[in-house]
Amino acid sequence: MDEEELKQIEEDCQQFKNVIKTVFYLAVMLFAAYLVWCNW
């Protein structure tokens, strides 16, 4: 393992975390919208 590889893995981890956050956020928003819609 050299420095470059570690940096690349770190970047991939950051990107992965961002994707997970975005997906989670969207899921929560959809769920909230669904609840509001159903209770209308």
N, C-alpha and C positions, 0 to 999 in steps of 0.2 A: 504493500500500500504506500503510494507516494502522496505528496501534498496535493497534486492536481486531482487525483482520484477522490481524495477526501472532500475537496472543495465541491466537486461535481455531485457527490452523494449528498452533501449538505444542501446544495441548491435544489436537488430533486426532492429532498425532504420538505423544504420550504414550500415548493410548488405543490406537493402532495397535500400538505397541511392547508394551504390556501384553497385547493379544490374541495377538500373535505368541509372546510368552513362554509364555502359557498353553497355546496349541496345541502348541508345541514340547515343553513339559513333559508334556502328556498323551500325545503321540506316544511320547516316551521311556518313559514308564510302561507304555504298552500294549506296546511292543516288549520291554521287560524281562519283563513278565508272559508274553508269548508265548514268549520264550526259556525261561523257567522251566517253563512248562507243557509245552513240547515235550521238555524234558530230564528230565521227571518219570519 
